Amino acid sequence: MAEPRSRARQRGAPAGAVPAATPANRRIVLDPARAAALDVLKAVRVDRAYTNLVLPAVIKHYHLEGRDAAFATELASGTIRRRGTYDAILAACTDRPLSKVEAKVLDALRVGTHQLLSMRVPDHAAISTTVDLVRARVNSGAGNFANAVLRSVSERDLEEWVEKVTPDVRTAPTRYAAIAFSHPEWMVDELADAVGRDELHDLLAADNDNPRVTLVARPGRSTREELPGEPTLYSPYGVVLEGGDPSAVPAVAEGRAGVQDEGSQLVALALAEAPLAGRDELWLDLCAGPGGKAGLLAALAAQGGALLVANERLPARAGLVRRTLTTDDGPAPGVAGVVAGDGTIAPYRAGIFDRVLVDAPCTGLGALRRRPEARWRRRPDDLLPLVIMQRQLVRAAIDLVRPGGVVLYATCSPVISETSSVVTSVNGARTDVELDDLRPQFAAVPRSDGPVAGTIQLWPHRHGTDAMFMALFRRKS
């Protein structure tokens, strides 16, 4: 919730502020960090951009560094995450429906509200800088409107506003959670089914946290000791970056390490460390884009003398994978090749792989901290086609693995239809596989049991990771 006013940090317009002319030709000095955040919101809204992808370019455009870059990042990402809550508050502070407020004015109001209620910014700075943005980019009349609305917002802190704009949690628990924790109602229900009502609010609150940047040392190419930060709790290859730009870390810049959530690291480890009798020479990452898991898998494969094939359906994403798996001297250790192909009809001979990862396309509801716009873009209708594809991918992977080989199915979603339903569907349709027990590999990860015996489910609020689900299938001999 909101930080105490006494801890408010003084932030006015920093050096490098951008001058802009209002329609009345009065010069206004715009704070570049706030202007950058507003540009990100526009790109997400108009161009359907991804926050984490557009932010670096916008930050570079405004020449932001250090504290100002961090401020712009939190302002943009935090505003998008908390949009549902802020819209309910703004609706209570305006004399018209939000649908009647010009989109770029509404973007600015959300940015101002985030500063007032969730950041350590004094009221006068949050209001005046936002009003200046509106006057410069719209007109003076819109600026006056923004001023009046934000002054109303500033009359309460976040907890007081939530109490005012939400229904009684006892009579309308889903609606309450949707507003209080800024998630669409259908998403609240799906997550409640997955985690249970007792932990729901903790999960939703964790979705609104600013995620930590986690690095992975690719074994054989770098070590955790050469990376800055605190070691991750469960992955032996990860560190949590204490601050700064990860691309400035030499091992990351050289491709020997990468940025990767600890949950994703554990997915790669689950496949690589699964017990396997007999041949262990050729691995497949069936849905490899954008390449993070493939980078770690290739390094792990190389240590045991195996090779990894990385498959990705979209050519552009296959290019990203190729970039991750290429060094100045050619393919990275452990890489057999990168192929652009449809994983459901993958162009490989049946039974040639020893280990296969199916990191399937999914709703991504397990990574809402990192993909703040996803909660507003996903729709309930997205589930069925994704689930159909997930089942097809797992069945294709089983065909590609040899008898005795393993297929790890993983999703960055805890939604039941994408986790246990896929597992039970595949088990019911295939008599040539059995579900292995992953729990021994995760004995050091508390409370990680999945919805089906032997599967694993990680959680942001329990483990500090994305909500990765894992199930291990073994092809019967």
N, C-alpha and C positions, 0 to 999 in steps of 0.2 A: 504494500500500500504506500501511500505518500510518506515521504520523509518529513520529520518535524521541521517546522519553519525555521527554528533556531539554527538548523544545520544548513540552511540555504547557502549555496555558493554564489558569490558575486560574479556574474558574468554579463558584461555589456557587449559592445561591438569591439572585437579584437583587432589587432593590426592586420592589415590586408582587407579590411572591409570594402565592400563593393558599392560605389556610388550609383544611384539610379535616379532617373527623373520621373516625377509624378506627372499626370496629365496637366496639372497646374504649373508645371515647370519648376516646382520646388525640389531642390536636391535632397535626397534621402540617402543616408549611408546604411547599406544593408550588411548585416552580419553574414559573411560567406558560409559559415557552418550551417546556419539556419536556411539560407538560400539553397544550399546543397541538399539538405534534407527535403525541402519542398520539391526540388527537381526530381528526387528519387520517388516521392509519392506520385508525382505526375507521370513518370515513366512507368511505374507499376500500374497505374490506373489507365493510362491511354495506350501504352505500347505492350501491356501485359508482360512487362519486364519482371525479372526475378530480383528481389532486393539485394541478395548477396552478390549477384553478378553485376548489377548496375552501379552499386555503391563505389567500388574502386575507381571506375571511370569518372564519376561525378566528383569524388574527392580529389582526383588528380586535376580535373578541370579547374577547380577552385583553389588549387595549390595548398590544400590543407595537410597539416602534419601533426603528429603527436596528439596533444590534448584536443585541438580543434577537430581533427579527423575522428577521434573517439567520440566527441560530442555529437558530430553530425551522424555517425553510425548509430549511436543509441537513440538519437532523436528520430531518425527515419524508421529504424527497425521497431523501436518501442511504440511509436505512434501507430504503425500498422498492426502490431500485435494487439494493442489495446483499443482498436478502433470501435469494436462493438460496445464497450463500456463508455467510451467518450461520446459516441453518437447518442446514446441514451441521455447522457448529461447535457450535451448540446441541445438536444430536442427540448429539454426542460428549461433552457435559457434563451430560446428564440421565440419569436412571435409568428413563425411560419414553419411548415413541414421542412425537414432537411432536404427533401427531394426538390424543393423550390429554391434552395441555396445553390448559387453557382458552384460548380465542382471545384474550381481552384480556390475559391474562398473557403469552402468546406475543408479542403486539404489543409489550408493555413490554420483554420480554427482547431483542427485536430492536433496540429503541431504545437500550437499555443497551449492547448489543454494538457498535452503530455508534459510540457515544461512546468505548468502550474501545479499539476497533481502528482507527478511521478518522478520529477527530477529536482535536483537541488538548485533551482533557479528562482531568484526573487520575483515576486509578482510583477513589479514595475518593469523589470527587464523582459520577462516573458510576454507581457502584454504589448509594450511599446515596440519591441522588435517584430512581433507578429503583425501588428497594425501597419508598420512600415512596409513589410513585405506585401500586404494586401493593397496598400495605396500605390506602391510602385508597380505591381503586376496587374492590378485591376483598375481601381479608381478611388478617389477620396471618399465617395459615398459608401463604397464597400468597406473601406477602412474604418469609417465611423461605426458601421454595423458590427464589424469584428471587435472593435473596442468595447462596445456595449455588451456584446455576448461574453467576451472573456472576463470582463469585470464581474459579471454574474457568476461565471465559473469560479472565480477566485474567492467567492464568499464562503466556500466550504472546502474541506480537504477531501481526499479521495474516499476515505471510509464513510464520511458523512454523506457524500453524494451517492455512493453505492446503496447505503441504507435508504436514501430518499427515492431512488429511481427503480429499485428492484421490488418484485412482489414478495410476499411472505414465503420463505424457503420451505415451510412445512406444507403449504397448499399448492405451491407451484415450483417444485425443486428444479426442474429442468430450465424453466424460464429464468429463475433466480440465477442459476449457475451460468447460463448463457450471457446475461448482462454483467454479473459481478466479475466473471473471469474471461469475458470477451471471446466466446466461441459460438458458432451457429448452434441452434437448438438440436438439429439432427446429429451434429457431431458430439454434443454433450451426451446424447442417448447412446451413441455407438461406444464412446469411451467408458460410459457408466457400465454398459454390458461387459466390457472387457476387464475393467479393473475393480468394479464393484462400487456401490454408492459410498461406502465408508471411506474409501481413498480418493474418490473422484475429485474433491476440491483440492487436495494436495497435488494431484496430477495436473489439473487445469492451471493451478498457480505456477507449477514448474514450467508449463508451456509458455508462460509469460516472462520467465527469467531470461536475462541476457546470457546466451550460452558462452561457455569458456572456449577459447581456441585451443584445440588439442593437436599435438604433432605426433607423428609416428616415425620412428627410425626404421628404415628398411634393412633388416639384418643382412650382414655381409657387405653392406654398402655404407652404413652409418651405425652409430651406437646411440643409445639413449643418453649416455653421459655427455655427448657433445652437443646435446640440445638444451637450450635454456628452459627452466621451468621445473615444476614439481612432478615427480613420477606419478603416473596414473595408478589407480588402486588395483586394477585387475589385469590390464595388458602389460606384459613385460617390455613392450617396445614404445610406449607412449609417454608423453609429458604434457602437462597443462601449461601453456604459455602464460607467463606472468603479465605480459603487455607487449606493445609494439607490433610492428608489421612482420608477420611470419615469413614473407618473402625476403626479408633482410637477414634471415638466419642462413648462413652459408650452406648447410646441408640441404635445406629446402630449395634454395636458389639453384643448387647443382643437381636437384632431382634425386638425391640420395635419401631424402626424408620428405614427408609431405604433411599436409593438413588433413586430419582424419579423426572423426569422433571415436571415442574409445569403444563404443558399441560396435561400430563397423570393424574396428581392429579385431574384436572378439569373434566376429563372424568369420573372418579369414582364418583365424587361429582354430576355430571349431572344425573347419574343413581340413586344414593342414594336419591337425593333431588327432583326427579320428583314427582309431585302430584299423589297420589294413593288413591283411595277409596276402603274401605273394607280390606280384609286380606292382611297382609304384613309380611309374616313369612319365606319365602324361596326364596333365590336369587341364580342366576347361572352366573358364569363367564365361557362362553362357550369356549373361546380360551385363557386360563389363563397363559400360559407360557410367560416369565419365572417367573411371580408371583408378579410383582410390584403392578399392579392395584388390584389384588386379596388381597394383604396384606392390602391395604387401605379399600377395599370394606368390608372385613371381620370385620375390626374394626368398620366401620360405621354401618354394619348390627347388630353387637352386641349391639351397643348403643340403638337400637330400638327393641331389643329382637328377631331379625331375625337371620337366619343362611345362610351361603354361601356354595354352592357346587362349587368347582373349577374343570373344565374339561380341559384337554389338550391332544391333539392327540398323540404327541410323548412321549413315556415313559421316556426318559431322561429329557425332559423339564418338564414333570409332577413331576419328582423327585426334580427339582429346585423349583417348586411351593410348593411341600410338605415341603421342607426345610424352605421356607419363612413363611409358615402357621403353623409351629410347634414350641412350646416352650419346655423348659426342663421338663415341667409337662404334655406335651401332645399337642393336637391341640390348636392353639391360640383361644382366644375368638371370637365367631361368625363363627367358621369353622365347617361345617357339614361333609366335607370329600373332598378328592382329587381323581379324576377319570381319568384314561388314556383312552380316547375314541375319535372317530372321531366325531367332532361336527356336521357334515352334516347328520349323522345318529345317533345322541346321544342316549345313552341307558337309556332314562328317559320317564316316562309316560307323555302323552300329557296333557298340561294345568296345571301342578303341580307347576310351578314357578310364583312368583309375579313380579319379576324383572330379566331381563336377559341382560348381557353385551355381545355384539359381537365385541370384539377388534380384527378385522379380520386380517389375514395375508395379507400383501400388499407390494407394491414396497419399502416402507420406504423412499420415496423422501421428506418426511417432517422432517426427522431426519438426514440429510446429515452432519450436524455439528458433530453429535455424532458417526456416522457410516461412516467415511471418505472413506472407500473402496467401499461402496455401489454404488457410482456414476460410478465406473469403472467396476463393476460386473453386474449390471442390464442391461438388453437388452429390446428393444421394444417388443420382442416376449414374455417377461415375463408377460405382462399386461393381455392378454386374459385369460390364465388359472387362474390367480389370481382373475379377475373379476367374472368369472364363480363360483369359490369357494366362493367368498364374497356373491354373490346372494344366493347360496345354504345355507350358514350359516345363513343368515338373515331369510330365509324362514323356516329353521329348528327351529330357535329360536322362531319365531312367533307361531309355532305349540306347543312349550313347555310352553308358557306363558298362564296364565288363561285369560278369558274375563275381560277386565278392566286393565290388567297388561301391563307392558311396556317393550320394547326392545330398548336398545340403541346401534345403529350401530356406530362404531368408526374406523377410520383408521389413521395411521400416514403418510398420503399422501394427498396432495391437488389435485392430478390428477383427472380431470373431470370424466374419465371412472371409477374411484374407489370411487367417491363421488356422485355427482348428478345423474350420469347414473345408479348407483346401486339403489339409492332411487327411481327414477322414474320407473325403471324396477320392483322393488318389489311392488310399489303402483299400477302399471298397472296389475300385475299378481294376486294380492291379494285384494279381496273385504272385507276381515274381519279385516283390519287394517286402521288406519288413522295416518297421520303425525302430531305429536304434535309440538307446538311452543316452542323451547328451549330459545328463546331470553329473556324472562323475567328472567330466571335464570342467564343470562350473561349480565344483564343490566349494571354492573360495568366494563365490559370488552369492551373498545371502538373498533369500527370498526371490530366486530367479526361475522357479518352476513355471512352465508354460501351461496353457489350458488343456493340453493333452499330455498324458504321462510320458515322460522322456523328452519333452520339448522344453525350450527355454524362452522366457520372455523378460527382457530388460525394460526398465522404466526410468524416466527422467527424475521422478521424485524419490525413487528408492536408490538408484545407482548413479545418478548424475550423467547418464548416457541417453542417446536417443532410444526410443522404445523399439528395439530390434527383437524380432521373433525368429527362432531357429528350430528347424526340425531336420533330423538326419535319417535319410532312407538308405537302406543297404540292399543291393541287388542280390537276390538269392542265388547260390551256387547251383 
